[in-house]
Structure formats: C-alpha cells, structure tokens
Amino acid sequence: MKKLVLAAALAAAATTASAGAYSEPMIEAPVVVEETTSSSAGIILPLILLAVVAAAVAD
C-alpha cells in the first residue's frame, strides 16, 4: 500500500513539473529615436535675404 501511495505522489509531482505548453519568448521591438532639426533655421536665411532686398529697393 505504501508503494502505491508513493507511486501516486511521484506521478502527481512529475505531471505538475511538465504542465503547460511551450510558448515563444516575447521579443520587444527596438526603440527608434529620430533627431529632428529645427525648421526655423530653414526659414531664417530667406527672411534675411528678403529684408536685404527690401532695404535695397527702399533706397
């Protein structure tokens, strides 16, 4: 009788150790950081040129 209880206990312990299905590991996507340039630098030069042309025309 002791062997039967011991066998049942070992069988129960073995089934819980292997319970569950294999799932693939979760891989997080890499973080992409884009550096942006200020758009005000692209408009300052034309505004300065416009001011120079306007000053030249006003004279």
C-alpha positions as CSV (number, residue, x, y, z in Angstrom):
1,M,0.0,0.0,0.0
2,K,2.9,2.4,0.8
3,K,4.4,1.8,-2.6
4,L,1.1,2.6,-4.3
5,V,0.8,5.9,-2.4
6,L,4.4,6.7,-3.1
7,A,4.0,6.0,-6.8
8,A,0.9,8.1,-7.0
9,A,2.7,11.0,-5.2
10,L,5.6,10.8,-7.6
11,A,3.3,10.6,-10.6
12,A,1.4,13.7,-9.4
13,A,4.7,15.6,-8.8
14,A,6.0,14.7,-12.3
15,T,2.9,15.8,-14.1
16,T,2.9,19.3,-12.5
17,A,6.6,19.8,-13.3
18,S,5.9,19.4,-17.1
19,A,2.5,21.1,-17.2
20,G,1.9,23.9,-19.7
21,A,2.8,24.3,-23.3
22,Y,5.9,25.9,-24.7
23,S,5.4,29.5,-25.7
24,E,7.9,31.5,-27.7
25,P,9.7,34.2,-25.8
26,M,8.4,37.8,-26.2
27,I,10.9,40.0,-28.0
28,E,10.4,43.7,-27.7
29,A,10.9,45.8,-30.8
30,P,13.9,48.2,-30.7
31,V,13.2,51.8,-29.9
32,V,14.0,54.1,-32.8
33,V,14.8,57.7,-31.9
34,E,14.9,60.3,-34.8
35,E,16.7,63.5,-34.3
36,T,14.8,66.4,-35.8
37,T,16.4,69.6,-37.0
38,S,14.7,72.9,-36.2
39,S,12.7,74.1,-39.1
40,S,13.3,77.8,-38.1
41,A,16.9,77.5,-39.5
42,G,15.5,76.9,-42.9
43,I,13.3,80.0,-42.9
44,I,15.7,82.5,-41.3
45,L,18.1,82.8,-44.3
46,P,15.3,83.6,-46.8
47,L,13.8,86.2,-44.4
48,I,17.2,87.8,-44.1
49,L,17.6,87.9,-47.9
50,L,14.2,89.3,-48.2
51,A,15.0,92.1,-45.7
52,V,18.2,92.9,-47.6
53,V,16.4,93.1,-50.9
54,A,13.6,95.2,-49.4
55,A,16.2,97.6,-47.9
56,A,17.9,97.8,-51.2
57,V,14.7,98.6,-53.0
58,A,13.7,101.2,-50.5
59,D,16.9,103.2,-51.0
